[in-house]
Amino acid sequence: MTFQEHLDRFHQLQHTYLSWRDATQVLSWDWRAMTPKKASTARADVIGLVSAKENEVLCSEDMVKTLDYLTEHADQLGEVDRACVRLLKRDCDRARRVPVELFNEFAVLQHRSEAAWEEAKRTDNWPLYAPHLENMFTYTRRMMDCWGYEGSPYNAMLGYCEEGMTTEILDGLFRDVRDGITPLVSKVAASPVEIDDSFRFQRFDVEQQKKMANMLLAEMGFDLTRGFIAESEHPYTTSFGLDDVRLTNHYHDDQFIPAVFTTLHEGGHGLYEQSYDRSLNGTMVGGGLTSGMHESVSRFWENIVGRDRAFWEYMLPKIQAYFPQELKDVTPEGMYRAVNKSGRSLLRMEADELTYNLHIILRYELERDVFEGRVQVKDLPRLWKEKMEAYLGIVPADDRTGILQDIQWSMGQFGYFPAYALGNMYNAQYSARLKKEVDFEGALRQGNLAAIYNWKRDNLYRYGALYTPDELMRKVTGESLSAKYLVEHLTRKFTELYEL
Amino acid sequence: MTFQEHLDRFHQLQHTYLSWRDATQVLSWDWRAMTPKKASTARADVIGLVSAKENEVLCSEDMVKTLDYLTEHADQLGEVDRACVRLLKRDCDRARRVPVELFNEFAVLQHRSEAAWEEAKRTDNWPLYAPHLENMFTYTRRMMDCWGYEGSPYNAMLGYCEEGMTTEILDGLFRDVRDGITPLVSKVAASPVEIDDSFRFQRFDVEQQKKMANMLLAEMGFDLTRGFIAESEHPYTTSFGLDDVRLTNHYHDDQFIPAVFTTLHEGGHGLYEQSYDRSLNGTMVGGGLTSGMHESVSRFWENIVGRDRAFWEYMLPKIQAYFPQELKDVTPEGMYRAVNKSGRSLLRMEADELTYNLHIILRYELERDVFEGRVQVKDLPRLWKEKMEAYLGIVPADDRTGILQDIQWSMGQFGYFPAYALGNMYNAQYSARLKKEVDFEGALRQGNLAAIYNWKRDNLYRYGALYTPDELMRKVTGESLSAKYLVEHLTRKFTELYEL
């Protein structure tokens, strides 16, 4: 077979593999957002079957031979094909190290565990969930052992989520974050400044919230003809190519701010998935880069935009149009202060921009310690409470607002939590650059969100997964990731707000 | 291998096959109800891939050997397994006669054709759709040639939709229907009775209509924890076992009656899929019997219940609660008359109970004639208009309200239209029996819909697909299908209503 024939074959295999991946992911989306609870377990088995087929295509001999040939002839490949071959070979090599039975069993158990978590969270029933979580850790550890790793076993999972990431690097970055913000957290707690955000707790009609969410998405530049928002217990975003990007939201009828920030967050993920170059669509590099980079774009819209004073000068009247009665006395400054009120919260999803990072560090340490064998699953609820006490000074009274609050572990999604804090760091670093090149406050004040979207698209989104995170950061900001921009950003903001 | 080993293997194969079928159908559902239009074509290819895998399982050597063995040993099988083996062998034999390439190509073309139809209907663009419809006829004809048939080639498709059905039987039944109702249609047209249904055309809030639809479903006995209503261009029902039954509706903001009758119709399908014995769940006989029997249960709720005077005595106040202003002057008698107003309508979906059958006979004749080679696809729009003129005395001004109105052909769903008229006949026949055993009008008047649901469940729903349609009809009514009950029912109703 000639080089061109190998390349054609590669394109076919890539297409088939990504089609199966889409099939699995559409089914998973449906399972979360649409399937009646009573059918959850039966459907989990169906998804397991399709996922097994996806894995079979990835691991096929044909795939291996084609990838091996093209890896040897990488210098003849264009930039996009070269990146796709590299990523597919990485995934193929990793998958082939895992026995088929282990993979298939895990795929079914993941969905069952997630279903158990949902029930356990609803009924505050840790014992119901514990064996499933135990499964998730055990199976993930077995997968890691198959994949191989250097140093901590947890590095296998970190590197899977964020190419090049290790506990060594992360321990350093997180230490800088913690050292930088802990004094700030104490000063905020001691500040006499009181922020009144009582307006956020009222009845807010859910249908109006849904309309508001669509308005926000359109303002951000999200194309509603190539995606939409549905509802699920735990909001998330998924995409099947550039033209089908789906967000979910979760509405509360007694407050409206979670819907605003979930829309900004998931909308940020969605924008990323709608904005890479169309030439990358349907390839391995069509889609966001790593989870850290993905969380950076989502938390950019949530924090850098959505928690900025100038944003609310533009956006508040638009939101008031949906709740004229409920929000009639709120001012942009009042809104700005309310959404930046810092305090000790039990729930990560409701944490402010400052303390959020401590919620992440807590989770990071717990999962690292389980994988390194220092901690057992049965002890996690207790350790959760101890760390909450130590880092945030509060202790959850139950597990619903403790260890059961997050979906990620239930899906076997370990190594993912650090992405949120990494995202905050990426964010602060490239936002510093953005603010040099674009009149950020001016654009927000005038509602010219397009200027901000365009900068992000031209500097980040368009590349999809062509580069590694480090390559991309150096391309955009001229340097590798550092915690200092995040610490600077938080110090500036909270010093002003709390008159520290 | 022992008998028991063969049986175990059969259960495994049946489970795997049905799992793949569920996967395909969940993806199809998502494609219709959720996928953004711009992603339609790409997703159609994905569904084609999954559907090919489903077909591969059905046609596997392992399946053939297991089915052959158990067919030989059918006398040792219990009733359910025997029925499952028979149905799976029928489907396996039929599928194996079709070359894999033909099947796979068809699966992709079906979804593309449906997407083209949707666009063509929206823009009244027959030429856009014509080549796709030509494909549907051509590929279906090729499939039929593979399957084999006796008499008319169309019999292959009729028998596929309705076991045992042929053009010979159907020509006779439809002649009886036409002869029975044509004089009635003329008399109604000449009747001086005028029914005022102007109240139906007003603004009706869509969110209120959605709430009304859920209320109606709950009243019918549909379990909303095992299914739900979404929206799609063309309403339909699909199910993945007893615990995940999905309906779609299509809401119009300028009238509310379509939402009522679509809910009753699709809810009828849904009830059937939720009500077979749980012991049949996950087997070949878990699910409605044939398309004709399915349309009988849907049109039972739509016509026998929903177009009955006593029903509106109970239901009107409940619906008025959603539209107190819009419906304040409507009486149960006025509602009864409005929903039974007979006239010449262009759209099948909006036709009254009497003329509906003529819409079906028109479609039946056209598809039969294409398959028998007497008519060409390019001539269908003209022939449609000619037949509308001949049977109903009106001619559509465009194709949107003519040949483009229905989804079925676009999906290659031929042989299905007769099911609606068969459904009307089954319906009238077993409703005559039901009315002997249950105080039908009394139950409706008191809102005791459960009494009606229970009779249907105990006599029809519970059996799933255990029997052939003829066996079931004889079991329930003591005789084979005849047109006379339908003609009697319509004559009685319209003679009274129009004072003939």
Chai-1 contact restraints between the chains, C-beta under 6 A:
chainA,res_idxA,chainB,res_idxB,connection_type,confidence,min_distance_angstrom,max_distance_angstrom,comment,restraint_id
A,S19,B,V46,contact,1.0,0.0,6.0,A-B,restraint_1
A,S19,B,L49,contact,1.0,0.0,6.0,A-B,restraint_2
A,D22,B,V46,contact,1.0,0.0,6.0,A-B,restraint_3
A,A23,B,V46,contact,1.0,0.0,6.0,A-B,restraint_4
A,A23,B,V50,contact,1.0,0.0,6.0,A-B,restraint_5
A,V26,B,L27,contact,1.0,0.0,6.0,A-B,restraint_6
A,V26,B,D30,contact,1.0,0.0,6.0,A-B,restraint_7
A,L27,B,V26,contact,1.0,0.0,6.0,A-B,restraint_8
A,D30,B,V26,contact,1.0,0.0,6.0,A-B,restraint_9
A,D30,B,D30,contact,1.0,0.0,6.0,A-B,restraint_10
A,T35,B,D244,contact,1.0,0.0,6.0,A-B,restraint_11
A,P36,B,R226,contact,1.0,0.0,6.0,A-B,restraint_12
A,P36,B,D243,contact,1.0,0.0,6.0,A-B,restraint_13
A,P36,B,D244,contact,1.0,0.0,6.0,A-B,restraint_14
A,K38,B,R226,contact,1.0,0.0,6.0,A-B,restraint_15
A,K38,B,D243,contact,1.0,0.0,6.0,A-B,restraint_16
A,A39,B,D243,contact,1.0,0.0,6.0,A-B,restraint_17
A,A39,B,D244,contact,1.0,0.0,6.0,A-B,restraint_18
A,V46,B,S19,contact,1.0,0.0,6.0,A-B,restraint_19
A,V46,B,D22,contact,1.0,0.0,6.0,A-B,restraint_20
A,V46,B,A23,contact,1.0,0.0,6.0,A-B,restraint_21
A,L49,B,S19,contact,1.0,0.0,6.0,A-B,restraint_22
A,V50,B,A23,contact,1.0,0.0,6.0,A-B,restraint_23
A,R226,B,P36,contact,1.0,0.0,6.0,A-B,restraint_24
A,R226,B,K38,contact,1.0,0.0,6.0,A-B,restraint_25
A,D243,B,P36,contact,1.0,0.0,6.0,A-B,restraint_26
A,D243,B,K38,contact,1.0,0.0,6.0,A-B,restraint_27
A,D243,B,A39,contact,1.0,0.0,6.0,A-B,restraint_28
A,D244,B,T35,contact,1.0,0.0,6.0,A-B,restraint_29
A,D244,B,P36,contact,1.0,0.0,6.0,A-B,restraint_30
A,D244,B,A39,contact,1.0,0.0,6.0,A-B,restraint_31
